Amino acid sequence: MKMVYAESWMIDALKAAHLPPTALLDLPVLLDTLSPKDVAFYLAMNRSLTEFLPKDLVASFSPIDVRLELLGDHPKAQRVADALRHRQYAKGAVPPRANDSDYKLTCDLLDPDTLVFQHILKSDPSLSANYYASTLLERVLRQMYTTLSFEKLVVLPVFRWWMELRQQALIPNKVV
């Protein structure tokens, strides 16, 4: 199964252009909708997922193909390449919301083989980070289970991480 990260404004731009979210996987269509700098940011983010997403999550998926060659002879392809070479994106990109504690990570099924991840505003900031991580992982596992067998799912790092969080939730409080 593959994963992709997109900022919510990118998905909103696709919807405004009457395109389905699966257009995130079609770089020429994406470049017809977003600016070259925005597409470069999208590519840079998806090249550096381990910089801002949990390692066990990223290790459980195959990343999408973000090679510039997929833009073919698109008239704006060179502007994307120039933006990627710019030192701002040379080592990847981290979305601003990834480091904002008011946001949580969530995912949706983009197509039968791809999950799209994004950060959205927390519904209740008083809930613990473990609560939000556990909720995310349950969502991920439910969506992965639609295409993967249980036997393939339980060996993934994301399943192990979910089990560790569940185990922590079940440890009784200790009185010192």
ChimeraX attribute file (.defattr): number of C-alpha atoms within 10 A of each C-alpha:
attribute: neighborCount
match mode: 1-to-1
recipient: residues
	/A:1	14
	/A:2	18
	/A:3	22
	/A:4	26
	/A:5	22
	/A:6	19
	/A:7	19
	/A:8	13
	/A:9	10
	/A:10	18
	/A:11	18
	/A:12	14
	/A:13	15
	/A:14	20
	/A:15	13
	/A:16	11
	/A:17	12
	/A:18	9
	/A:19	16
	/A:20	13
	/A:21	20
	/A:22	15
	/A:23	17
	/A:24	23
	/A:25	16
	/A:26	13
	/A:27	23
	/A:28	20
	/A:29	15
	/A:30	23
	/A:31	22
	/A:32	14
	/A:33	18
	/A:34	17
	/A:35	14
	/A:36	21
	/A:37	17
	/A:38	16
	/A:39	25
	/A:40	27
	/A:41	23
	/A:42	25
	/A:43	25
	/A:44	22
	/A:45	24
	/A:46	22
	/A:47	21
	/A:48	16
	/A:49	22
	/A:50	15
	/A:51	16
	/A:52	16
	/A:53	15
	/A:54	13
	/A:55	13
	/A:56	16
	/A:57	18
	/A:58	18
	/A:59	14
	/A:60	17
	/A:61	18
	/A:62	12
	/A:63	18
	/A:64	17
	/A:65	16
	/A:66	19
	/A:67	10
	/A:68	15
	/A:69	12
	/A:70	13
	/A:71	20
	/A:72	11
	/A:73	10
	/A:74	14
	/A:75	11
	/A:76	15
	/A:77	21
	/A:78	14
	/A:79	15
	/A:80	21
	/A:81	17
	/A:82	14
	/A:83	20
	/A:84	23
	/A:85	13
	/A:86	12
	/A:87	10
	/A:88	12
	/A:89	20
	/A:90	11
	/A:91	15
	/A:92	19
	/A:93	21
	/A:94	20
	/A:95	19
	/A:96	10
	/A:97	17
	/A:98	18
	/A:99	12
	/A:100	11
	/A:101	11
	/A:102	14
	/A:103	17
	/A:104	20
	/A:105	18
	/A:106	19
	/A:107	19
	/A:108	13
	/A:109	18
	/A:110	19
	/A:111	12
	/A:112	12
	/A:113	14
	/A:114	21
	/A:115	20
	/A:116	19
	/A:117	20
	/A:118	20
	/A:119	21
	/A:120	16
	/A:121	14
	/A:122	14
	/A:123	10
	/A:124	9
	/A:125	13
	/A:126	7
	/A:127	10
	/A:128	10
	/A:129	12
	/A:130	13
	/A:131	13
	/A:132	18
	/A:133	18
	/A:134	19
	/A:135	14
	/A:136	17
	/A:137	22
	/A:138	15
	/A:139	16
	/A:140	21
	/A:141	17
	/A:142	12
	/A:143	18
	/A:144	22
	/A:145	13
	/A:146	12
	/A:147	12
	/A:148	15
	/A:149	10
	/A:150	12
	/A:151	8
	/A:152	10
	/A:153	17
	/A:154	14
	/A:155	11
	/A:156	15
	/A:157	17
	/A:158	23
	/A:159	19
	/A:160	14
	/A:161	17
	/A:162	20
	/A:163	15
	/A:164	13
	/A:165	16
	/A:166	14
	/A:167	10
	/A:168	11
	/A:169	13
	/A:170	9
	/A:171	8
	/A:172	7
	/A:173	7
	/A:174	5
	/A:175	4
	/A:176	3
